[in-house]
Amino acid sequence: MRQRPGKGNAVFITLEDETGVLNLIIWRHLAERQRRILLSARLLGVWAEIQRADGVQHLIVRRLYDYSHLLGELQVHSRDFH
């Protein structure tokens, strides 16, 4: 899930798996500089620093990478759970 609050200074990407939730924080200046990658990458890589406070972890993103080319011809279909 990707979200950018209306007047926020960052874009937040929430990653979730069976172990829990982790938020990527992408500050506005980086999001604007790497906008194409942020919005179009099908497989997004990041270079980031982990931040831990009060039992919560975040990744503060310093650089974005588009690794979509590694997906090859993989077909991904949406699975809707009702």
C-alpha positions in Angstrom: 0.0 0.0 0.0 1.4 3.4 -0.9 0.0 6.7 0.4 1.0 10.3 0.5 -1.0 12.5 2.9 -2.2 15.7 1.2 0.1 18.1 3.1 2.6 15.5 4.2 6.3 15.7 3.8 6.7 12.0 2.9 5.3 9.0 1.0 4.6 5.9 3.1 4.7 2.4 1.7 3.4 -0.3 4.0 4.8 -3.8 3.6 3.1 -6.7 5.3 3.7 -10.4 5.6 3.1 -13.2 8.0 5.6 -11.7 10.5 4.1 -8.2 10.7 4.1 -4.8 9.2 6.9 -2.5 8.2 6.6 1.1 6.9 9.0 2.6 4.3 9.3 6.4 4.7 10.3 8.2 1.6 10.8 11.9 2.2 9.3 14.3 -0.3 12.6 15.5 -1.9 13.5 11.9 -2.7 10.0 11.0 -3.9 10.0 13.9 -6.3 13.6 13.2 -7.5 12.8 9.5 -8.1 9.1 9.8 -9.0 9.2 7.7 -12.1 10.7 4.7 -10.2 8.4 5.2 -7.2 5.3 5.2 -9.4 6.2 2.7 -12.1 8.4 0.0 -10.7 6.8 -3.4 -10.5 9.6 -4.7 -8.3 10.9 -1.9 -6.1 14.3 -2.1 -4.3 15.4 0.4 -1.6 18.6 1.4 0.2 17.4 2.4 3.6 18.3 2.9 7.3 16.2 1.2 9.9 14.7 3.3 12.6 13.4 1.8 15.9 11.5 3.6 18.5 9.0 2.5 21.2 8.7 -1.0 19.7 8.0 0.4 16.2 10.3 -0.1 13.2 10.5 2.0 10.0 12.8 2.1 7.1 14.0 5.6 6.1 14.6 5.3 2.4 17.7 6.9 0.9 17.6 5.5 -2.6 15.0 3.7 -4.9 15.8 1.1 -7.5 13.7 -0.3 -10.3 14.3 -4.1 -10.5 11.3 -4.8 -12.7 13.5 -6.2 -15.4 14.2 -9.2 -13.0 10.6 -10.2 -13.2 11.0 -11.3 -16.8 7.7 -12.7 -18.2 6.2 -13.5 -14.8 2.5 -13.1 -14.9 1.0 -11.7 -11.7 -2.8 -11.9 -11.1 -4.8 -10.1 -8.5 -6.4 -12.2 -5.8 -9.4 -10.6 -4.3 -10.5 -11.9 -0.9 -14.0 -11.1 0.2 
